[in-house]
Amino acid sequence: MRKRAPLDIFASSAPGLERIVAEEIQQLGITGAKQIEGGVIFTGDLTRLYEANLHLRAASRVVVRVAEFHASSFHELERRAKRIPW
């Protein structure tokens, strides 16, 4: 089985709860998490993603970055999003 690349994961939170989310992530044994405005970013595999979704209480969402690009209009966003190998 092919090993997958680490995922860029973002646990979003209400303003002021970033520290609590970071502590919860640390309690899961995930290292390297970084607090930013609006949540906490970290990397991990699918297991870490599932654990975060299941156990984080202060986070409102846990999402994964699937691509990164600049779009200055909705049309451009739509066009670039169609190119992502979903």
Backbone as XML, in Angstrom:
<?xml version="1.0"?>
<chain id="A" units="angstrom">
  <residue number="1" name="MET">
    <atom name="N" x="0.844" y="-1.187" z="0.000"/>
    <atom name="CA" x="0.000" y="0.000" z="0.000"/>
    <atom name="C" x="0.886" y="1.246" z="0.000"/>
  </residue>
  <residue number="2" name="ARG">
    <atom name="N" x="0.522" y="2.221" z="-0.801"/>
    <atom name="CA" x="1.278" y="3.467" z="-0.942"/>
    <atom name="C" x="1.065" y="4.366" z="0.277"/>
  </residue>
  <residue number="3" name="LYS">
    <atom name="N" x="2.156" y="4.938" z="0.792"/>
    <atom name="CA" x="2.066" y="5.853" z="1.922"/>
    <atom name="C" x="1.611" y="7.221" z="1.418"/>
  </residue>
  <residue number="4" name="ARG">
    <atom name="N" x="0.629" y="7.800" z="2.096"/>
    <atom name="CA" x="0.096" y="9.098" z="1.698"/>
    <atom name="C" x="0.903" y="10.225" z="2.325"/>
  </residue>
  <residue number="5" name="ALA">
    <atom name="N" x="0.902" y="11.353" z="1.639"/>
    <atom name="CA" x="1.571" y="12.551" z="2.156"/>
    <atom name="C" x="0.791" y="13.088" z="3.350"/>
  </residue>
  <residue number="6" name="PRO">
    <atom name="N" x="1.461" y="13.746" z="4.284"/>
    <atom name="CA" x="0.754" y="14.325" z="5.424"/>
    <atom name="C" x="-0.287" y="15.347" z="4.965"/>
  </residue>
  <residue number="7" name="LEU">
    <atom name="N" x="-1.374" y="15.434" z="5.703"/>
    <atom name="CA" x="-2.454" y="16.368" z="5.404"/>
    <atom name="C" x="-2.247" y="17.666" z="6.162"/>
  </residue>
  <residue number="8" name="ASP">
    <atom name="N" x="-2.578" y="18.788" z="5.540"/>
    <atom name="CA" x="-2.611" y="20.082" z="6.227"/>
    <atom name="C" x="-4.000" y="20.212" z="6.829"/>
  </residue>
  <residue number="9" name="ILE">
    <atom name="N" x="-4.080" y="20.196" z="8.162"/>
    <atom name="CA" x="-5.362" y="20.169" z="8.866"/>
    <atom name="C" x="-5.554" y="21.481" z="9.618"/>
  </residue>
  <residue number="10" name="PHE">
    <atom name="N" x="-6.777" y="21.992" z="9.608"/>
    <atom name="CA" x="-7.127" y="23.223" z="10.325"/>
    <atom name="C" x="-8.336" y="22.950" z="11.202"/>
  </residue>
  <residue number="11" name="ALA">
    <atom name="N" x="-8.183" y="23.177" z="12.495"/>
    <atom name="CA" x="-9.292" y="23.067" z="13.446"/>
    <atom name="C" x="-9.742" y="24.494" z="13.756"/>
  </residue>
  <residue number="12" name="SER">
    <atom name="N" x="-10.909" y="24.873" z="13.267"/>
    <atom name="CA" x="-11.384" y="26.243" z="13.470"/>
    <atom name="C" x="-12.065" y="26.355" z="14.825"/>
  </residue>
  <residue number="13" name="SER">
    <atom name="N" x="-12.032" y="27.571" z="15.354"/>
    <atom name="CA" x="-12.645" y="27.807" z="16.664"/>
    <atom name="C" x="-13.222" y="29.210" z="16.727"/>
  </residue>
  <residue number="14" name="ALA">
    <atom name="N" x="-14.051" y="29.434" z="17.719"/>
    <atom name="CA" x="-14.565" y="30.769" z="17.984"/>
    <atom name="C" x="-13.401" y="31.636" z="18.484"/>
  </residue>
  <residue number="15" name="PRO">
    <atom name="N" x="-13.474" y="32.942" z="18.249"/>
    <atom name="CA" x="-12.401" y="33.832" z="18.714"/>
    <atom name="C" x="-12.143" y="33.667" z="20.204"/>
  </residue>
  <residue number="16" name="GLY">
    <atom name="N" x="-10.860" y="33.536" z="20.546"/>
    <atom name="CA" x="-10.469" y="33.393" z="21.943"/>
    <atom name="C" x="-10.335" y="31.958" z="22.423"/>
  </residue>
  <residue number="17" name="LEU">
    <atom name="N" x="-10.801" y="31.000" z="21.628"/>
    <atom name="CA" x="-10.721" y="29.592" z="22.037"/>
    <atom name="C" x="-9.553" y="28.848" z="21.391"/>
  </residue>
  <residue number="18" name="GLU">
    <atom name="N" x="-8.720" y="29.538" z="20.646"/>
    <atom name="CA" x="-7.607" y="28.891" z="19.960"/>
    <atom name="C" x="-6.686" y="28.147" z="20.926"/>
  </residue>
  <residue number="19" name="ARG">
    <atom name="N" x="-6.395" y="28.748" z="22.067"/>
    <atom name="CA" x="-5.502" y="28.121" z="23.045"/>
    <atom name="C" x="-6.091" y="26.813" z="23.556"/>
  </residue>
  <residue number="20" name="ILE">
    <atom name="N" x="-7.390" y="26.801" z="23.801"/>
    <atom name="CA" x="-8.053" y="25.595" z="24.300"/>
    <atom name="C" x="-8.003" y="24.489" z="23.242"/>
  </residue>
  <residue number="21" name="VAL">
    <atom name="N" x="-8.254" y="24.845" z="21.986"/>
    <atom name="CA" x="-8.176" y="23.865" z="20.899"/>
    <atom name="C" x="-6.752" y="23.317" z="20.802"/>
  </residue>
  <residue number="22" name="ALA">
    <atom name="N" x="-5.749" y="24.177" z="20.893"/>
    <atom name="CA" x="-4.354" y="23.743" z="20.837"/>
    <atom name="C" x="-4.042" y="22.771" z="21.967"/>
  </residue>
  <residue number="23" name="GLU">
    <atom name="N" x="-4.560" y="23.033" z="23.163"/>
    <atom name="CA" x="-4.346" y="22.132" z="24.293"/>
    <atom name="C" x="-5.017" y="20.782" z="24.055"/>
  </residue>
  <residue number="24" name="GLU">
    <atom name="N" x="-6.224" y="20.799" z="23.506"/>
    <atom name="CA" x="-6.917" y="19.549" z="23.203"/>
    <atom name="C" x="-6.139" y="18.734" z="22.168"/>
  </residue>
  <residue number="25" name="ILE">
    <atom name="N" x="-5.595" y="19.409" z="21.167"/>
    <atom name="CA" x="-4.795" y="18.732" z="20.144"/>
    <atom name="C" x="-3.552" y="18.116" z="20.773"/>
  </residue>
  <residue number="26" name="GLN">
    <atom name="N" x="-2.913" y="18.854" z="21.656"/>
    <atom name="CA" x="-1.726" y="18.349" z="22.341"/>
    <atom name="C" x="-2.080" y="17.122" z="23.187"/>
  </residue>
  <residue number="27" name="GLN">
    <atom name="N" x="-3.236" y="17.136" z="23.836"/>
    <atom name="CA" x="-3.665" y="15.989" z="24.645"/>
    <atom name="C" x="-3.901" y="14.745" z="23.796"/>
  </residue>
  <residue number="28" name="LEU">
    <atom name="N" x="-4.181" y="14.935" z="22.507"/>
    <atom name="CA" x="-4.336" y="13.800" z="21.598"/>
    <atom name="C" x="-2.981" y="13.226" z="21.176"/>
  </residue>
  <residue number="29" name="GLY">
    <atom name="N" x="-1.896" y="13.882" z="21.586"/>
    <atom name="CA" x="-0.563" y="13.416" z="21.234"/>
    <atom name="C" x="-0.060" y="13.958" z="19.902"/>
  </residue>
  <residue number="30" name="ILE">
    <atom name="N" x="-0.744" y="14.959" z="19.383"/>
    <atom name="CA" x="-0.348" y="15.577" z="18.119"/>
    <atom name="C" x="0.640" y="16.694" z="18.424"/>
  </residue>
  <residue number="31" name="THR">
    <atom name="N" x="1.804" y="16.627" z="17.804"/>
    <atom name="CA" x="2.826" y="17.643" z="18.042"/>
    <atom name="C" x="2.922" y="18.574" z="16.840"/>
  </residue>
  <residue number="32" name="GLY">
    <atom name="N" x="3.508" y="19.732" z="17.066"/>
    <atom name="CA" x="3.737" y="20.681" z="15.983"/>
    <atom name="C" x="2.541" y="21.545" z="15.628"/>
  </residue>
  <residue number="33" name="ALA">
    <atom name="N" x="1.485" y="21.522" z="16.445"/>
    <atom name="CA" x="0.317" y="22.361" z="16.176"/>
    <atom name="C" x="0.669" y="23.824" z="16.421"/>
  </residue>
  <residue number="34" name="LYS">
    <atom name="N" x="0.083" y="24.706" z="15.611"/>
    <atom name="CA" x="0.360" y="26.139" z="15.729"/>
    <atom name="C" x="-0.955" y="26.909" z="15.804"/>
  </residue>
  <residue number="35" name="GLN">
    <atom name="N" x="-1.072" y="27.731" z="16.841"/>
    <atom name="CA" x="-2.252" y="28.588" z="16.989"/>
    <atom name="C" x="-2.168" y="29.738" z="16.006"/>
  </residue>
  <residue number="36" name="ILE">
    <atom name="N" x="-3.267" y="29.985" z="15.319"/>
    <atom name="CA" x="-3.390" y="31.171" z="14.489"/>
    <atom name="C" x="-4.764" y="31.759" z="14.769"/>
  </residue>
  <residue number="37" name="GLU">
    <atom name="N" x="-4.991" y="32.955" z="14.273"/>
    <atom name="CA" x="-6.288" y="33.589" z="14.486"/>
    <atom name="C" x="-7.381" y="32.726" z="13.859"/>
  </residue>
  <residue number="38" name="GLY">
    <atom name="N" x="-8.343" y="32.324" z="14.667"/>
    <atom name="CA" x="-9.460" y="31.530" z="14.164"/>
    <atom name="C" x="-9.313" y="30.039" z="14.321"/>
  </residue>
  <residue number="39" name="GLY">
    <atom name="N" x="-8.174" y="29.572" z="14.859"/>
    <atom name="CA" x="-8.037" y="28.140" z="15.049"/>
    <atom name="C" x="-6.610" y="27.680" z="15.203"/>
  </residue>
  <residue number="40" name="VAL">
    <atom name="N" x="-6.399" y="26.414" z="14.877"/>
    <atom name="CA" x="-5.097" y="25.781" z="15.044"/>
    <atom name="C" x="-4.796" y="24.967" z="13.791"/>
  </residue>
  <residue number="41" name="ILE">
    <atom name="N" x="-3.564" y="25.082" z="13.282"/>
    <atom name="CA" x="-3.149" y="24.294" z="12.135"/>
    <atom name="C" x="-2.172" y="23.216" z="12.592"/>
  </residue>
  <residue number="42" name="PHE">
    <atom name="N" x="-2.250" y="22.062" z="11.952"/>
    <atom name="CA" x="-1.322" y="20.980" z="12.235"/>
    <atom name="C" x="-1.317" y="20.022" z="11.052"/>
  </residue>
  <residue number="43" name="THR">
    <atom name="N" x="-0.354" y="19.126" z="11.034"/>
    <atom name="CA" x="-0.296" y="18.124" z="9.978"/>
    <atom name="C" x="-0.507" y="16.749" z="10.592"/>
  </residue>
  <residue number="44" name="GLY">
    <atom name="N" x="-0.994" y="15.844" z="9.766"/>
    <atom name="CA" x="-1.203" y="14.489" z="10.245"/>
    <atom name="C" x="-1.753" y="13.602" z="9.154"/>
  </residue>
  <residue number="45" name="ASP">
    <atom name="N" x="-1.917" y="12.347" z="9.491"/>
    <atom name="CA" x="-2.477" y="11.389" z="8.539"/>
    <atom name="C" x="-3.988" y="11.287" z="8.752"/>
  </residue>
  <residue number="46" name="LEU">
    <atom name="N" x="-4.611" y="10.369" z="8.050"/>
    <atom name="CA" x="-6.066" y="10.206" z="8.181"/>
    <atom name="C" x="-6.482" y="9.846" z="9.604"/>
  </residue>
  <residue number="47" name="THR">
    <atom name="N" x="-5.669" y="9.049" z="10.279"/>
    <atom name="CA" x="-5.992" y="8.684" z="11.663"/>
    <atom name="C" x="-6.056" y="9.912" z="12.544"/>
  </residue>
  <residue number="48" name="ARG">
    <atom name="N" x="-5.073" y="10.807" z="12.412"/>
    <atom name="CA" x="-5.080" y="12.055" z="13.199"/>
    <atom name="C" x="-6.287" y="12.918" z="12.856"/>
  </residue>
  <residue number="49" name="LEU">
    <atom name="N" x="-6.634" y="12.966" z="11.579"/>
    <atom name="CA" x="-7.813" y="13.726" z="11.159"/>
    <atom name="C" x="-9.067" y="13.170" z="11.822"/>
  </residue>
  <residue number="50" name="TYR">
    <atom name="N" x="-9.221" y="11.852" z="11.795"/>
    <atom name="CA" x="-10.388" y="11.216" z="12.411"/>
    <atom name="C" x="-10.416" y="11.451" z="13.917"/>
  </residue>
  <residue number="51" name="GLU">
    <atom name="N" x="-9.249" y="11.338" z="14.570"/>
    <atom name="CA" x="-9.176" y="11.580" z="16.013"/>
    <atom name="C" x="-9.578" y="13.012" z="16.355"/>
  </residue>
  <residue number="52" name="ALA">
    <atom name="N" x="-9.097" y="13.968" z="15.566"/>
    <atom name="CA" x="-9.431" y="15.367" z="15.809"/>
    <atom name="C" x="-10.940" y="15.588" z="15.659"/>
  </residue>
  <residue number="53" name="ASN">
    <atom name="N" x="-11.531" y="15.038" z="14.600"/>
    <atom name="CA" x="-12.978" y="15.177" z="14.402"/>
    <atom name="C" x="-13.771" y="14.558" z="15.537"/>
  </residue>
  <residue number="54" name="LEU">
    <atom name="N" x="-13.294" y="13.455" z="16.047"/>
    <atom name="CA" x="-14.016" y="12.732" z="17.088"/>
    <atom name="C" x="-13.863" y="13.354" z="18.473"/>
  </residue>
  <residue number="55" name="HIS">
    <atom name="N" x="-12.652" y="13.842" z="18.795"/>
    <atom name="CA" x="-12.365" y="14.216" z="20.180"/>
    <atom name="C" x="-12.289" y="15.716" z="20.484"/>
  </residue>
  <residue number="56" name="LEU">
    <atom name="N" x="-12.084" y="16.567" z="19.486"/>
    <atom name="CA" x="-11.980" y="17.999" z="19.788"/>
    <atom name="C" x="-13.353" y="18.545" z="20.135"/>
  </residue>
  <residue number="57" name="ARG">
    <atom name="N" x="-13.445" y="19.190" z="21.290"/>
    <atom name="CA" x="-14.716" y="19.733" z="21.750"/>
    <atom name="C" x="-14.833" y="21.233" z="21.518"/>
  </residue>
  <residue number="58" name="ALA">
    <atom name="N" x="-13.722" y="21.940" z="21.585"/>
    <atom name="CA" x="-13.766" y="23.398" z="21.446"/>
    <atom name="C" x="-13.685" y="23.839" z="19.982"/>
  </residue>
  <residue number="59" name="ALA">
    <atom name="N" x="-13.288" y="22.949" z="19.102"/>
    <atom name="CA" x="-13.211" y="23.290" z="17.672"/>
    <atom name="C" x="-14.604" y="23.196" z="17.063"/>
  </residue>
  <residue number="60" name="SER">
    <atom name="N" x="-14.923" y="24.138" z="16.188"/>
    <atom name="CA" x="-16.227" y="24.079" z="15.531"/>
    <atom name="C" x="-16.187" y="23.232" z="14.265"/>
  </residue>
  <residue number="61" name="ARG">
    <atom name="N" x="-15.026" y="23.169" z="13.611"/>
    <atom name="CA" x="-14.852" y="22.352" z="12.403"/>
    <atom name="C" x="-13.415" y="21.874" z="12.327"/>
  </residue>
  <residue number="62" name="VAL">
    <atom name="N" x="-13.225" y="20.762" z="11.636"/>
    <atom name="CA" x="-11.888" y="20.273" z="11.313"/>
    <atom name="C" x="-11.886" y="20.045" z="9.814"/>
  </residue>
  <residue number="63" name="VAL">
    <atom name="N" x="-11.034" y="20.774" z="9.116"/>
    <atom name="CA" x="-11.011" y="20.714" z="7.652"/>
    <atom name="C" x="-9.597" y="20.426" z="7.154"/>
  </residue>
  <residue number="64" name="VAL">
    <atom name="N" x="-9.504" y="19.988" z="5.904"/>
    <atom name="CA" x="-8.227" y="19.659" z="5.275"/>
    <atom name="C" x="-8.052" y="20.527" z="4.042"/>
  </residue>
  <residue number="65" name="ARG">
    <atom name="N" x="-6.851" y="21.064" z="3.877"/>
    <atom name="CA" x="-6.536" y="21.840" z="2.670"/>
    <atom name="C" x="-6.256" y="20.856" z="1.540"/>
  </residue>
  <residue number="66" name="VAL">
    <atom name="N" x="-7.024" y="20.950" z="0.472"/>
    <atom name="CA" x="-6.833" y="20.047" z="-0.670"/>
    <atom name="C" x="-6.074" y="20.723" z="-1.797"/>
  </residue>
  <residue number="67" name="ALA">
    <atom name="N" x="-6.038" y="22.040" z="-1.805"/>
    <atom name="CA" x="-5.300" y="22.782" z="-2.831"/>
    <atom name="C" x="-5.143" y="24.219" z="-2.354"/>
  </residue>
  <residue number="68" name="GLU">
    <atom name="N" x="-4.250" y="24.934" z="-3.036"/>
    <atom name="CA" x="-4.038" y="26.338" z="-2.701"/>
    <atom name="C" x="-3.799" y="27.105" z="-3.996"/>
  </residue>
  <residue number="69" name="PHE">
    <atom name="N" x="-4.551" y="28.191" z="-4.178"/>
    <atom name="CA" x="-4.404" y="29.027" z="-5.358"/>
    <atom name="C" x="-5.056" y="30.374" z="-5.080"/>
  </residue>
  <residue number="70" name="HIS">
    <atom name="N" x="-4.738" y="31.343" z="-5.929"/>
    <atom name="CA" x="-5.317" y="32.682" z="-5.821"/>
    <atom name="C" x="-6.449" y="32.809" z="-6.836"/>
  </residue>
  <residue number="71" name="ALA">
    <atom name="N" x="-7.560" y="33.357" z="-6.405"/>
    <atom name="CA" x="-8.678" y="33.634" z="-7.309"/>
    <atom name="C" x="-9.248" y="34.994" z="-6.949"/>
  </residue>
  <residue number="72" name="SER">
    <atom name="N" x="-9.309" y="35.898" z="-7.912"/>
    <atom name="CA" x="-9.810" y="37.241" z="-7.635"/>
    <atom name="C" x="-11.263" y="37.420" z="-8.058"/>
  </residue>
  <residue number="73" name="SER">
    <atom name="N" x="-11.866" y="36.367" z="-8.608"/>
    <atom name="CA" x="-13.282" y="36.429" z="-8.969"/>
    <atom name="C" x="-13.896" y="35.046" z="-8.792"/>
  </residue>
  <residue number="74" name="PHE">
    <atom name="N" x="-15.214" y="35.011" z="-8.716"/>
    <atom name="CA" x="-15.890" y="33.726" z="-8.556"/>
    <atom name="C" x="-15.635" y="32.833" z="-9.768"/>
  </residue>
  <residue number="75" name="HIS">
    <atom name="N" x="-15.630" y="33.417" z="-10.947"/>
    <atom name="CA" x="-15.368" y="32.638" z="-12.164"/>
    <atom name="C" x="-13.995" y="31.965" z="-12.090"/>
  </residue>
  <residue number="76" name="GLU">
    <atom name="N" x="-12.994" y="32.715" z="-11.647"/>
    <atom name="CA" x="-11.650" y="32.160" z="-11.529"/>
    <atom name="C" x="-11.599" y="31.073" z="-10.463"/>
  </residue>
  <residue number="77" name="LEU">
    <atom name="N" x="-12.276" y="31.273" z="-9.348"/>
    <atom name="CA" x="-12.360" y="30.254" z="-8.298"/>
    <atom name="C" x="-12.979" y="28.971" z="-8.846"/>
  </residue>
  <residue number="78" name="GLU">
    <atom name="N" x="-14.072" y="29.132" z="-9.557"/>
    <atom name="CA" x="-14.766" y="27.983" z="-10.144"/>
    <atom name="C" x="-13.867" y="27.235" z="-11.141"/>
  </residue>
  <residue number="79" name="ARG">
    <atom name="N" x="-13.187" y="27.977" z="-11.990"/>
    <atom name="CA" x="-12.309" y="27.380" z="-12.999"/>
    <atom name="C" x="-11.154" y="26.622" z="-12.356"/>
  </residue>
  <residue number="80" name="ARG">
    <atom name="N" x="-10.530" y="27.220" z="-11.344"/>
    <atom name="CA" x="-9.397" y="26.561" z="-10.677"/>
    <atom name="C" x="-9.852" y="25.374" z="-9.838"/>
  </residue>
  <residue number="81" name="ALA">
    <atom name="N" x="-10.992" y="25.472" z="-9.209"/>
    <atom name="CA" x="-11.502" y="24.372" z="-8.391"/>
    <atom name="C" x="-11.813" y="23.148" z="-9.250"/>
  </residue>
  <residue number="82" name="LYS">
    <atom name="N" x="-12.220" y="23.358" z="-10.480"/>
    <atom name="CA" x="-12.512" y="22.232" z="-11.397"/>
    <atom name="C" x="-11.238" y="21.452" z="-11.730"/>
  </residue>
  <residue number="83" name="ARG">
    <atom name="N" x="-10.090" y="22.077" z="-11.616"/>
    <atom name="CA" x="-8.815" y="21.411" z="-11.936"/>
    <atom name="C" x="-8.292" y="20.527" z="-10.795"/>
  </residue>
  <residue number="84" name="ILE">
    <atom name="N" x="-8.877" y="20.640" z="-9.626"/>
    <atom name="CA" x="-8.425" y="19.851" z="-8.480"/>
    <atom name="C" x="-8.872" y="18.397" z="-8.679"/>
  </residue>
  <residue number="85" name="PRO">
    <atom name="N" x="-7.967" y="17.455" z="-8.520"/>
    <atom name="CA" x="-8.325" y="16.037" z="-8.680"/>
    <atom name="C" x="-9.084" y="15.517" z="-7.457"/>
  </residue>
  <residue number="86" name="TRP">
    <atom name="N" x="-10.331" y="15.880" z="-7.344"/>
    <atom name="CA" x="-11.143" y="15.505" z="-6.192"/>
    <atom name="C" x="-11.235" y="14.004" z="-6.064"/>
  </residue>
</chain>
